[in-house]
Amino acid sequence: MTGPESEGPQLRRAVCPGSFDPITNGHLDIIARASKLYDVVHVAVMINQSKKGLFTVDERIELIRAVTAEYGNVEVESFHGLLVDFCKQRDIPAIVKGLRAVSDFDYELQMAQMNNGLSGVETLFVPTNPTYSFLSSSLVKEVAAWGGDVSHLVPGVVLDALNERLGKK
Ligand code: PNS
């Protein structure tokens, strides 16, 4: 047999992009929900050389892999470049993003429209679980750095990594 039939059904793919420095329960909630909607969810750790992270890109990938392993259909990698190029190279038609509040919307809409204009890729917004609507990696790092309790905001392995990096244990 030749043609598309010989290649089997095409997998439905989506990407969850971000800096993930580090991954929080808010990110994880969006990735988990996307993993139920798509055959394969690619988590793309986008490299921004002008932003010095608390964790290296490899450390972020390792943490994301550890906390998403149970889903079975999540692939984690880093990418240096435009998100639309990541999508093109892997034949990914959809970007899944969490929206925490109206304040996220303006910038997310701009990026979604830019990405769609550049390559036709669609962006799907998932309303964040209200439990995490205030949550960001930056706030987690700030609170943790001052000794605040973030144990309910990040997975256990991330908490351990934060405590170690910040010299809290
Ligand atoms: O977790 P963040 O830092 O809010 O994620 C932002 C991210 C990485 C998704 C966004 O900056 C991005 O897509 N960067 C990749 C470079 C790119 O494609 N820029 C044009 C966006 S329209």
Backbone and ligand atoms as CSV (ligand in chain L), in Angstrom:
chain,resi,resn,atom,element,x,y,z
A,1,MET,N,N,0.847,-1.194,0.000
A,1,MET,CA,C,0.000,0.000,0.000
A,1,MET,C,C,0.897,1.264,0.000
A,2,THR,N,N,0.487,2.236,-0.753
A,2,THR,CA,C,1.248,3.490,-0.720
A,2,THR,C,C,0.320,4.619,-0.267
A,3,GLY,N,N,0.877,5.790,-0.018
A,3,GLY,CA,C,0.051,6.935,0.376
A,3,GLY,C,C,-0.194,6.952,1.868
A,4,PRO,N,N,-1.054,7.866,2.303
A,4,PRO,CA,C,-1.275,8.098,3.727
A,4,PRO,C,C,-1.750,6.856,4.482
A,5,GLU,N,N,-2.507,5.963,3.777
A,5,GLU,CA,C,-3.033,4.771,4.472
A,5,GLU,C,C,-1.899,3.918,5.028
A,6,SER,N,N,-0.772,3.865,4.290
A,6,SER,CA,C,0.337,3.017,4.713
A,6,SER,C,C,1.040,3.581,5.945
A,7,GLU,N,N,0.813,4.862,6.225
A,7,GLU,CA,C,1.525,5.487,7.342
A,7,GLU,C,C,0.737,5.405,8.644
A,8,GLY,N,N,-0.443,4.817,8.597
A,8,GLY,CA,C,-1.267,4.710,9.805
A,8,GLY,C,C,-1.912,6.039,10.119
A,9,PRO,N,N,-2.737,6.048,11.174
A,9,PRO,CA,C,-3.424,7.301,11.520
A,9,PRO,C,C,-2.417,8.340,11.988
A,10,GLN,N,N,-2.663,9.573,11.596
A,10,GLN,CA,C,-1.730,10.624,11.983
A,10,GLN,C,C,-1.947,11.002,13.453
A,11,LEU,N,N,-0.838,11.098,14.186
A,11,LEU,CA,C,-0.945,11.442,15.602
A,11,LEU,C,C,-1.322,12.912,15.749
A,12,ARG,N,N,-2.212,13.173,16.692
A,12,ARG,CA,C,-2.601,14.567,16.978
A,12,ARG,C,C,-1.607,15.116,17.997
A,13,ARG,N,N,-0.903,16.158,17.562
A,13,ARG,CA,C,0.173,16.702,18.395
A,13,ARG,C,C,-0.119,18.132,18.832
A,14,ALA,N,N,0.363,18.474,20.022
A,14,ALA,CA,C,0.292,19.871,20.480
A,14,ALA,C,C,1.565,20.174,21.254
A,15,VAL,N,N,1.845,21.470,21.372
A,15,VAL,CA,C,3.018,21.864,22.162
A,15,VAL,C,C,2.590,22.765,23.319
A,16,CYS,N,N,3.194,22.532,24.477
A,16,CYS,CA,C,3.081,23.453,25.620
A,16,CYS,C,C,4.463,24.111,25.765
A,17,PRO,N,N,4.588,25.373,25.351
A,17,PRO,CA,C,5.893,26.026,25.424
A,17,PRO,C,C,6.044,26.872,26.679
A,18,GLY,N,N,7.280,27.140,27.049
A,18,GLY,CA,C,7.496,28.029,28.191
A,18,GLY,C,C,8.944,28.059,28.600
A,19,SER,N,N,9.216,28.819,29.675
A,19,SER,CA,C,10.573,28.864,30.220
A,19,SER,C,C,10.750,27.785,31.281
A,20,PHE,N,N,9.696,27.523,32.040
A,20,PHE,CA,C,9.692,26.439,33.032
A,20,PHE,C,C,10.883,26.512,33.983
A,21,ASP,N,N,11.099,27.692,34.562
A,21,ASP,CA,C,12.254,27.881,35.460
A,21,ASP,C,C,11.810,28.143,36.894
A,22,PRO,N,N,11.296,27.164,37.617
A,22,PRO,CA,C,11.072,25.771,37.226
A,22,PRO,C,C,9.583,25.537,36.911
A,23,ILE,N,N,9.277,24.292,36.522
A,23,ILE,CA,C,7.877,23.906,36.302
A,23,ILE,C,C,7.114,24.011,37.635
A,24,THR,N,N,5.876,24.514,37.553
A,24,THR,CA,C,5.021,24.637,38.754
A,24,THR,C,C,3.799,23.725,38.594
A,25,ASN,N,N,3.003,23.658,39.654
A,25,ASN,CA,C,1.762,22.881,39.568
A,25,ASN,C,C,0.806,23.484,38.539
A,26,GLY,N,N,0.918,24.780,38.304
A,26,GLY,CA,C,0.071,25.433,37.292
A,26,GLY,C,C,0.416,24.936,35.896
A,27,HIS,N,N,1.724,24.903,35.578
A,27,HIS,CA,C,2.157,24.345,34.284
A,27,HIS,C,C,1.704,22.894,34.158
A,28,LEU,N,N,1.935,22.164,35.234
A,28,LEU,CA,C,1.673,20.724,35.198
A,28,LEU,C,C,0.188,20.437,34.943
A,29,ASP,N,N,-0.657,21.261,35.522
A,29,ASP,CA,C,-2.107,21.119,35.314
A,29,ASP,C,C,-2.450,21.286,33.828
A,30,ILE,N,N,-1.841,22.272,33.193
A,30,ILE,CA,C,-2.128,22.507,31.763
A,30,ILE,C,C,-1.581,21.346,30.922
A,31,ILE,N,N,-0.368,20.892,31.230
A,31,ILE,CA,C,0.230,19.784,30.465
A,31,ILE,C,C,-0.609,18.518,30.644
A,32,ALA,N,N,-1.055,18.263,31.865
A,32,ALA,CA,C,-1.866,17.062,32.125
A,32,ALA,C,C,-3.171,17.111,31.336
A,33,ARG,N,N,-3.788,18.284,31.315
A,33,ARG,CA,C,-5.065,18.407,30.585
A,33,ARG,C,C,-4.841,18.283,29.084
A,34,ALA,N,N,-3.745,18.870,28.585
A,34,ALA,CA,C,-3.434,18.743,27.152
A,34,ALA,C,C,-3.153,17.283,26.797
A,35,SER,N,N,-2.542,16.570,27.723
A,35,SER,CA,C,-2.171,15.169,27.421
A,35,SER,C,C,-3.404,14.276,27.287
A,36,LYS,N,N,-4.547,14.752,27.807
A,36,LYS,CA,C,-5.795,13.988,27.630
A,36,LYS,C,C,-6.459,14.322,26.304
A,37,LEU,N,N,-6.109,15.465,25.737
A,37,LEU,CA,C,-6.764,15.915,24.502
A,37,LEU,C,C,-5.992,15.525,23.245
A,38,TYR,N,N,-4.691,15.303,23.401
A,38,TYR,CA,C,-3.832,15.034,22.235
A,38,TYR,C,C,-3.114,13.701,22.401
A,39,ASP,N,N,-2.713,13.127,21.249
A,39,ASP,CA,C,-1.965,11.863,21.297
A,39,ASP,C,C,-0.567,12.092,21.870
A,40,VAL,N,N,0.065,13.176,21.426
A,40,VAL,CA,C,1.415,13.501,21.916
A,40,VAL,C,C,1.453,14.974,22.311
A,41,VAL,N,N,1.950,15.249,23.506
A,41,VAL,CA,C,2.157,16.637,23.922
A,41,VAL,C,C,3.666,16.877,24.023
A,42,HIS,N,N,4.127,17.853,23.254
A,42,HIS,CA,C,5.539,18.239,23.300
A,42,HIS,C,C,5.664,19.386,24.288
A,43,VAL,N,N,6.524,19.221,25.268
A,43,VAL,CA,C,6.810,20.353,26.154
A,43,VAL,C,C,8.113,20.962,25.650
A,44,ALA,N,N,8.030,22.231,25.237
A,44,ALA,CA,C,9.204,22.899,24.668
A,44,ALA,C,C,9.748,23.904,25.673
A,45,VAL,N,N,10.954,23.649,26.139
A,45,VAL,CA,C,11.633,24.609,27.015
A,45,VAL,C,C,12.358,25.579,26.088
A,46,MET,N,N,11.778,26.763,25.942
A,46,MET,CA,C,12.316,27.720,24.977
A,46,MET,C,C,13.516,28.447,25.599
A,47,ILE,N,N,14.608,28.477,24.865
A,47,ILE,CA,C,15.845,29.066,25.397
A,47,ILE,C,C,15.859,30.567,25.115
A,48,ASN,N,N,15.982,31.328,26.203
A,48,ASN,CA,C,16.072,32.783,26.077
A,48,ASN,C,C,17.404,33.193,26.689
A,49,GLN,N,N,18.378,33.465,25.792
A,49,GLN,CA,C,19.730,33.694,26.302
A,49,GLN,C,C,19.863,34.975,27.110
A,50,SER,N,N,18.898,35.893,26.953
A,50,SER,CA,C,19.009,37.145,27.714
A,50,SER,C,C,18.471,36.981,29.143
A,51,LYS,N,N,17.827,35.836,29.418
A,51,LYS,CA,C,17.282,35.603,30.765
A,51,LYS,C,C,18.117,34.544,31.467
A,52,LYS,N,N,18.804,34.955,32.536
A,52,LYS,CA,C,19.575,33.948,33.278
A,52,LYS,C,C,18.619,33.234,34.226
A,53,GLY,N,N,18.535,31.929,34.092
A,53,GLY,CA,C,17.589,31.183,34.921
A,53,GLY,C,C,18.203,30.728,36.236
A,54,LEU,N,N,17.331,30.315,37.147
A,54,LEU,CA,C,17.812,29.699,38.387
A,54,LEU,C,C,18.309,28.291,38.075
A,55,PHE,N,N,17.604,27.633,37.134
A,55,PHE,CA,C,17.988,26.276,36.726
A,55,PHE,C,C,18.497,26.309,35.286
A,56,THR,N,N,19.457,25.429,34.978
A,56,THR,CA,C,19.906,25.326,33.592
A,56,THR,C,C,18.782,24.686,32.778
A,57,VAL,N,N,18.886,24.827,31.475
A,57,VAL,CA,C,17.854,24.246,30.604
A,57,VAL,C,C,17.802,22.725,30.807
A,58,ASP,N,N,18.962,22.098,30.950
A,58,ASP,CA,C,18.977,20.636,31.155
A,58,ASP,C,C,18.318,20.251,32.476
A,59,GLU,N,N,18.542,21.053,33.501
A,59,GLU,CA,C,17.898,20.769,34.797
A,59,GLU,C,C,16.380,20.910,34.686
A,60,ARG,N,N,15.938,21.934,33.959
A,60,ARG,CA,C,14.485,22.138,33.790
A,60,ARG,C,C,13.866,20.951,33.064
A,61,ILE,N,N,14.580,20.494,32.023
A,61,ILE,CA,C,14.073,19.348,31.250
A,61,ILE,C,C,13.964,18.118,32.147
A,62,GLU,N,N,15.000,17.909,32.934
A,62,GLU,CA,C,15.017,16.725,33.821
A,62,GLU,C,C,13.838,16.771,34.801
A,63,LEU,N,N,13.584,17.952,35.369
A,63,LEU,CA,C,12.463,18.083,36.318
A,63,LEU,C,C,11.126,17.853,35.615
A,64,ILE,N,N,10.983,18.411,34.418
A,64,ILE,CA,C,9.700,18.248,33.691
A,64,ILE,C,C,9.503,16.772,33.337
A,65,ARG,N,N,10.582,16.124,32.888
A,65,ARG,CA,C,10.464,14.691,32.551
A,65,ARG,C,C,10.034,13.892,33.777
A,66,ALA,N,N,10.620,14.222,34.918
A,66,ALA,CA,C,10.306,13.467,36.139
A,66,ALA,C,C,8.827,13.596,36.494
A,67,VAL,N,N,8.270,14.794,36.335
A,67,VAL,CA,C,6.891,14.996,36.808
A,67,VAL,C,C,5.833,14.697,35.747
A,68,THR,N,N,6.262,14.471,34.502
A,68,THR,CA,C,5.274,14.163,33.454
A,68,THR,C,C,5.365,12.708,32.990
A,69,ALA,N,N,6.324,11.957,33.560
A,69,ALA,CA,C,6.551,10.580,33.093
A,69,ALA,C,C,5.267,9.752,33.163
A,70,GLU,N,N,4.474,9.990,34.207
A,70,GLU,CA,C,3.280,9.158,34.413
A,70,GLU,C,C,2.228,9.335,33.313
A,71,TYR,N,N,2.273,10.428,32.566
A,71,TYR,CA,C,1.242,10.637,31.533
A,71,TYR,C,C,1.457,9.743,30.311
A,72,GLY,N,N,2.725,9.407,30.041
A,72,GLY,CA,C,3.012,8.452,28.973
A,72,GLY,C,C,3.017,9.012,27.562
A,73,ASN,N,N,2.530,10.221,27.346
A,73,ASN,CA,C,2.506,10.769,25.976
A,73,ASN,C,C,3.092,12.188,25.925
A,74,VAL,N,N,4.010,12.464,26.866
A,74,VAL,CA,C,4.613,13.800,26.919
A,74,VAL,C,C,6.094,13.703,26.554
A,75,GLU,N,N,6.508,14.525,25.595
A,75,GLU,CA,C,7.918,14.556,25.178
A,75,GLU,C,C,8.492,15.917,25.524
A,76,VAL,N,N,9.653,15.906,26.151
A,76,VAL,CA,C,10.226,17.166,26.639
A,76,VAL,C,C,11.550,17.441,25.940
A,77,GLU,N,N,11.692,18.650,25.420
A,77,GLU,CA,C,12.975,19.027,24.816
A,77,GLU,C,C,13.124,20.546,24.864
A,78,SER,N,N,14.347,20.995,24.588
A,78,SER,CA,C,14.569,22.437,24.553
A,78,SER,C,C,14.604,22.894,23.104
A,79,PHE,N,N,14.443,24.207,22.914
A,79,PHE,CA,C,14.525,24.747,21.554
A,79,PHE,C,C,15.044,26.169,21.609
A,80,HIS,N,N,15.961,26.455,20.694
A,80,HIS,CA,C,16.513,27.793,20.576
A,80,HIS,C,C,16.022,28.353,19.255
A,81,GLY,N,N,15.082,29.268,19.314
A,81,GLY,CA,C,14.541,29.809,18.065
A,81,GLY,C,C,13.083,30.168,18.238
A,82,LEU,N,N,12.412,30.307,17.105
A,82,LEU,CA,C,10.996,30.666,17.138
A,82,LEU,C,C,10.139,29.440,17.424
A,83,LEU,N,N,9.095,29.648,18.202
A,83,LEU,CA,C,8.183,28.548,18.508
A,83,LEU,C,C,7.554,27.985,17.220
A,84,VAL,N,N,7.268,28.860,16.262
A,84,VAL,CA,C,6.658,28.355,15.018
A,84,VAL,C,C,7.601,27.406,14.274
A,85,ASP,N,N,8.907,27.613,14.423
A,85,ASP,CA,C,9.857,26.703,13.761
A,85,ASP,C,C,9.901,25.351,14.477
A,86,PHE,N,N,9.803,25.396,15.808
A,86,PHE,CA,C,9.700,24.139,16.574
A,86,PHE,C,C,8.490,23.351,16.059
A,87,CYS,N,N,7.379,24.063,15.887
A,87,CYS,CA,C,6.132,23.407,15.448
A,87,CYS,C,C,6.278,22.846,14.028
A,88,LYS,N,N,6.835,23.662,13.129
A,88,LYS,CA,C,6.985,23.231,11.726
A,88,LYS,C,C,7.827,21.978,11.629
A,89,GLN,N,N,8.946,21.965,12.364
A,89,GLN,CA,C,9.879,20.832,12.270
A,89,GLN,C,C,9.274,19.526,12.766
A,90,ARG,N,N,8.260,19.634,13.615
A,90,ARG,CA,C,7.660,18.422,14.204
A,90,ARG,C,C,6.226,18.196,13.757
A,91,ASP,N,N,5.782,19.022,12.806
A,91,ASP,CA,C,4.425,18.880,12.292
A,91,ASP,C,C,3.377,19.039,13.397
A,92,ILE,N,N,3.555,20.059,14.199
A,92,ILE,CA,C,2.633,20.332,15.321
A,92,ILE,C,C,1.708,21.483,14.926
A,93,PRO,N,N,0.389,21.240,14.865
A,93,PRO,CA,C,-0.520,22.301,14.422
A,93,PRO,C,C,-1.081,23.174,15.540
A,94,ALA,N,N,-0.823,22.802,16.809
A,94,ALA,CA,C,-1.501,23.516,17.894
A,94,ALA,C,C,-0.582,23.813,19.072
A,95,ILE,N,N,-0.729,25.035,19.594
A,95,ILE,CA,C,-0.027,25.457,20.813
A,95,ILE,C,C,-1.079,25.520,21.913
A,96,VAL,N,N,-0.805,24.913,23.062
A,96,VAL,CA,C,-1.747,24.982,24.188
A,96,VAL,C,C,-1.127,25.853,25.281
A,97,LYS,N,N,-1.880,26.864,25.677
A,97,LYS,CA,C,-1.398,27.805,26.697
A,97,LYS,C,C,-2.435,27.946,27.798
A,98,GLY,N,N,-1.979,28.084,29.034
A,98,GLY,CA,C,-2.886,28.370,30.138
A,98,GLY,C,C,-3.110,29.872,30.233
A,99,LEU,N,N,-4.332,30.257,30.540
A,99,LEU,CA,C,-4.631,31.674,30.798
A,99,LEU,C,C,-5.016,31.801,32.264
A,100,ARG,N,N,-4.203,32.549,33.021
A,100,ARG,CA,C,-4.457,32.656,34.453
A,100,ARG,C,C,-5.502,33.721,34.771
A,101,ALA,N,N,-5.407,34.817,34.066
A,101,ALA,CA,C,-6.288,35.953,34.366
A,101,ALA,C,C,-6.353,36.838,33.128
A,102,VAL,N,N,-7.242,37.843,33.181
A,102,VAL,CA,C,-7.379,38.757,32.040
A,102,VAL,C,C,-6.031,39.413,31.726
A,103,SER,N,N,-5.228,39.626,32.772
A,103,SER,CA,C,-3.931,40.283,32.565
A,103,SER,C,C,-3.012,39.485,31.645
A,104,ASP,N,N,-3.204,38.178,31.565
A,104,ASP,CA,C,-2.395,37.361,30.642
A,104,ASP,C,C,-2.839,37.556,29.191
A,105,PHE,N,N,-4.099,37.984,29.040
A,105,PHE,CA,C,-4.731,37.841,27.731
A,105,PHE,C,C,-4.088,38.697,26.637
A,106,ASP,N,N,-3.801,39.969,26.941
A,106,ASP,CA,C,-3.290,40.880,25.907
A,106,ASP,C,C,-2.041,40.325,25.228
A,107,TYR,N,N,-1.074,39.936,26.055
A,107,TYR,CA,C,0.196,39.466,25.500
A,107,TYR,C,C,0.028,38.114,24.817
A,108,GLU,N,N,-0.775,37.253,25.432
A,108,GLU,CA,C,-0.989,35.923,24.847
A,108,GLU,C,C,-1.707,36.037,23.503
A,109,LEU,N,N,-2.649,36.972,23.429
A,109,LEU,CA,C,-3.368,37.172,22.159
A,109,LEU,C,C,-2.407,37.659,21.078
A,110,GLN,N,N,-1.537,38.604,21.462
A,110,GLN,CA,C,-0.530,39.115,20.511
A,110,GLN,C,C,0.323,37.973,19.973
A,111,MET,N,N,0.806,37.134,20.892
A,111,MET,CA,C,1.690,36.026,20.464
A,111,MET,C,C,0.915,35.036,19.590
A,112,ALA,N,N,-0.328,34.753,19.986
A,112,ALA,CA,C,-1.130,33.799,19.219
A,112,ALA,C,C,-1.349,34.316,17.796
A,113,GLN,N,N,-1.640,35.608,17.683
A,113,GLN,CA,C,-1.898,36.182,16.356
A,113,GLN,C,C,-0.617,36.243,15.529
A,114,MET,N,N,0.486,36.573,16.190
A,114,MET,CA,C,1.773,36.596,15.486
A,114,MET,C,C,2.121,35.190,14.990
A,115,ASN,N,N,1.997,34.215,15.856
A,115,ASN,CA,C,2.350,32.839,15.482
A,115,ASN,C,C,1.446,32.324,14.370
A,116,ASN,N,N,0.166,32.659,14.435
A,116,ASN,CA,C,-0.758,32.222,13.395
A,116,ASN,C,C,-0.417,32.904,12.070
A,117,GLY,N,N,-0.080,34.184,12.148
A,117,GLY,CA,C,0.281,34.918,10.936
A,117,GLY,C,C,1.566,34.393,10.317
A,118,LEU,N,N,2.508,33.959,11.165
A,118,LEU,CA,C,3.800,33.481,10.656
A,118,LEU,C,C,3.678,32.122,9.979
A,119,SER,N,N,2.812,31.254,10.533
A,119,SER,CA,C,2.864,29.873,10.031
A,119,SER,C,C,1.521,29.151,9.990
A,120,GLY,N,N,0.463,29.806,10.462
A,120,GLY,CA,C,-0.839,29.141,10.466
A,120,GLY,C,C,-1.085,28.278,11.689
A,121,VAL,N,N,-0.105,28.178,12.585
A,121,VAL,CA,C,-0.310,27.360,13.794
A,121,VAL,C,C,-1.403,28.001,14.663
A,122,GLU,N,N,-2.245,27.147,15.253
A,122,GLU,CA,C,-3.331,27.650,16.105
A,122,GLU,C,C,-2.889,27.662,17.560
A,123,THR,N,N,-3.446,28.592,18.348
A,123,THR,CA,C,-3.210,28.585,19.795
A,123,THR,C,C,-4.523,28.308,20.502
A,124,LEU,N,N,-4.513,27.351,21.415
A,124,LEU,CA,C,-5.700,27.051,22.210
A,124,LEU,C,C,-5.430,27.469,23.647
A,125,PHE,N,N,-6.330,28.292,24.186
A,125,PHE,CA,C,-6.175,28.758,25.562
A,125,PHE,C,C,-7.010,27.900,26.499
A,126,VAL,N,N,-6.357,27.445,27.551
A,126,VAL,CA,C,-7.041,26.641,28.566
A,126,VAL,C,C,-7.114,27.492,29.838
A,127,PRO,N,N,-8.323,27.675,30.389
A,127,PRO,CA,C,-8.391,28.457,31.628
A,127,PRO,C,C,-7.689,27.714,32.754
A,128,THR,N,N,-6.769,28.398,33.382
A,128,THR,CA,C,-6.020,27.788,34.490
A,128,THR,C,C,-6.961,27.379,35.611
A,129,ASN,N,N,-6.648,26.291,36.266
A,129,ASN,CA,C,-7.353,25.909,37.482
A,129,ASN,C,C,-7.247,27.095,38.461
A,130,PRO,N,N,-8.393,27.577,39.001
A,130,PRO,CA,C,-8.360,28.766,39.866
A,130,PRO,C,C,-7.395,28.629,41.050
A,131,THR,N,N,-7.135,27.390,41.460
A,131,THR,CA,C,-6.186,27.186,42.567
A,131,THR,C,C,-4.823,27.783,42.227
A,132,TYR,N,N,-4.521,27.847,40.911
A,132,TYR,CA,C,-3.185,28.287,40.500
A,132,TYR,C,C,-3.221,29.613,39.736
A,133,SER,N,N,-4.305,30.372,39.861
A,133,SER,CA,C,-4.442,31.551,38.991
A,133,SER,C,C,-3.436,32.658,39.332
A,134,PHE,N,N,-2.838,32.595,40.496
A,134,PHE,CA,C,-1.863,33.628,40.916
A,134,PHE,C,C,-0.425,33.142,40.739
A,135,LEU,N,N,-0.290,31.914,40.261
A,135,LEU,CA,C,1.007,31.232,40.348
A,135,LEU,C,C,1.916,31.519,39.159
A,136,SER,N,N,3.177,31.797,39.441
A,136,SER,CA,C,4.169,31.927,38.365
A,136,SER,C,C,5.500,31.408,38.900
A,137,SER,N,N,6.365,30.997,37.980
A,137,SER,CA,C,7.693,30.525,38.400
A,137,SER,C,C,8.446,31.622,39.144
A,138,SER,N,N,8.302,32.860,38.677
A,138,SER,CA,C,9.036,33.970,39.305
A,138,SER,C,C,8.615,34.146,40.753
A,139,LEU,N,N,7.289,34.106,41.004
A,139,LEU,CA,C,6.822,34.272,42.389
A,139,LEU,C,C,7.266,33.109,43.263
A,140,VAL,N,N,7.216,31.907,42.704
A,140,VAL,CA,C,7.655,30.733,43.467
A,140,VAL,C,C,9.113,30.919,43.888
A,141,LYS,N,N,9.955,31.374,42.947
A,141,LYS,CA,C,11.383,31.538,43.255
A,141,LYS,C,C,11.580,32.614,44.324
A,142,GLU,N,N,10.816,33.710,44.189
A,142,GLU,CA,C,10.971,34.804,45.157
A,142,GLU,C,C,10.546,34.364,46.559
A,143,VAL,N,N,9.388,33.719,46.627
A,143,VAL,CA,C,8.882,33.284,47.945
A,143,VAL,C,C,9.830,32.249,48.554
A,144,ALA,N,N,10.274,31.301,47.725
A,144,ALA,CA,C,11.172,30.249,48.221
A,144,ALA,C,C,12.504,30.852,48.677
A,145,ALA,N,N,12.993,31.844,47.951
A,145,ALA,CA,C,14.289,32.444,48.291
A,145,ALA,C,C,14.255,33.111,49.660
A,146,TRP,N,N,13.055,33.607,50.035
A,146,TRP,CA,C,12.921,34.250,51.346
A,146,TRP,C,C,12.437,33.269,52.412
A,147,GLY,N,N,12.428,32.008,52.083
A,147,GLY,CA,C,12.090,30.996,53.087
A,147,GLY,C,C,10.600,30.717,53.211
A,148,GLY,N,N,9.780,31.257,52.295
A,148,GLY,CA,C,8.335,30.989,52.344
A,148,GLY,C,C,8.029,29.570,51.877
A,149,ASP,N,N,6.852,29.109,52.278
A,149,ASP,CA,C,6.461,27.733,51.953
A,149,ASP,C,C,5.813,27.674,50.577
A,150,VAL,N,N,6.443,26.948,49.654
A,150,VAL,CA,C,5.869,26.796,48.309
A,150,VAL,C,C,5.541,25.327,48.037
A,151,SER,N,N,5.470,24.545,49.106
A,151,SER,CA,C,5.308,23.098,48.920
A,151,SER,C,C,3.986,22.725,48.248
A,152,HIS,N,N,2.989,23.606,48.335
A,152,HIS,CA,C,1.705,23.329,47.694
A,152,HIS,C,C,1.654,23.856,46.258
A,153,LEU,N,N,2.726,24.472,45.817
A,153,LEU,CA,C,2.716,25.133,44.499
A,153,LEU,C,C,3.572,24.435,43.449
A,154,VAL,N,N,4.449,23.558,43.898
A,154,VAL,CA,C,5.332,22.841,42.967
A,154,VAL,C,C,5.373,21.359,43.342
A,155,PRO,N,N,5.659,20.495,42.361
A,155,PRO,CA,C,5.801,19.073,42.693
A,155,PRO,C,C,6.986,18.860,43.651
A,156,GLY,N,N,6.958,17.724,44.363
A,156,GLY,CA,C,7.985,17.431,45.373
A,156,GLY,C,C,9.414,17.502,44.853
A,157,VAL,N,N,9.658,16.942,43.663
A,157,VAL,CA,C,11.051,16.962,43.159
A,157,VAL,C,C,11.513,18.382,42.857
A,158,VAL,N,N,10.566,19.223,42.470
A,158,VAL,CA,C,10.907,20.622,42.186
A,158,VAL,C,C,11.199,21.351,43.497
A,159,LEU,N,N,10.400,21.050,44.519
A,159,LEU,CA,C,10.632,21.660,45.839
A,159,LEU,C,C,12.038,21.308,46.338
A,160,ASP,N,N,12.403,20.031,46.199
A,160,ASP,CA,C,13.742,19.603,46.635
A,160,ASP,C,C,14.821,20.345,45.856
A,161,ALA,N,N,14.613,20.455,44.542
A,161,ALA,CA,C,15.610,21.131,43.698
A,161,ALA,C,C,15.719,22.610,44.066
A,162,LEU,N,N,14.574,23.228,44.362
A,162,LEU,CA,C,14.578,24.650,44.762
A,162,LEU,C,C,15.330,24.831,46.078
A,163,ASN,N,N,15.010,23.970,47.044
A,163,ASN,CA,C,15.662,24.091,48.354
A,163,ASN,C,C,17.164,23.910,48.235
A,164,GLU,N,N,17.553,22.952,47.383
A,164,GLU,CA,C,18.980,22.697,47.212
A,164,GLU,C,C,19.659,23.895,46.542
A,165,ARG,N,N,19.032,24.385,45.451
A,165,ARG,CA,C,19.642,25.492,44.711
A,165,ARG,C,C,19.727,26.768,45.552
A,166,LEU,N,N,18.711,26.945,46.415
A,166,LEU,CA,C,18.671,28.181,47.210
A,166,LEU,C,C,19.368,28.012,48.566
A,167,GLY,N,N,19.984,26.836,48.732
A,167,GLY,CA,C,20.730,26.592,49.974
A,167,GLY,C,C,19.843,26.533,51.201
A,168,LYS,N,N,18.627,25.978,51.025
A,168,LYS,CA,C,17.678,25.938,52.161
A,168,LYS,C,C,17.721,24.611,52.902
A,169,LYS,N,N,18.636,23.699,52.449
A,169,LYS,CA,C,18.748,22.466,53.262
A,169,LYS,C,C,20.120,21.855,53.125
L,1,PNS,O1,O,7.098,30.760,30.343
L,1,PNS,P1,P,7.170,32.029,29.519
L,1,PNS,O2,O,8.519,32.685,29.670
L,1,PNS,O3,O,6.019,32.950,29.796
L,1,PNS,O4,O,7.013,31.546,27.987
L,1,PNS,C1,C,7.078,32.467,26.912
L,1,PNS,C2,C,7.455,31.708,25.617
L,1,PNS,C3,C,8.782,30.991,25.803
L,1,PNS,C4,C,6.351,30.713,25.301
L,1,PNS,C5,C,7.548,32.760,24.464
L,1,PNS,O5,O,8.427,33.775,24.830
L,1,PNS,C6,C,8.031,32.111,23.169
L,1,PNS,O6,O,7.256,31.499,22.465
L,1,PNS,N1,N,9.352,32.268,22.874
L,1,PNS,C7,C,9.975,31.646,21.736
L,1,PNS,C8,C,10.458,32.694,20.729
L,1,PNS,C9,C,9.305,33.118,19.833
L,1,PNS,O7,O,8.726,32.333,19.104
L,1,PNS,N2,N,8.970,34.436,19.921
L,1,PNS,C10,C,7.871,35.010,19.174
L,1,PNS,C11,C,6.563,34.867,19.931
L,1,PNS,S1,S,5.211,35.523,19.001
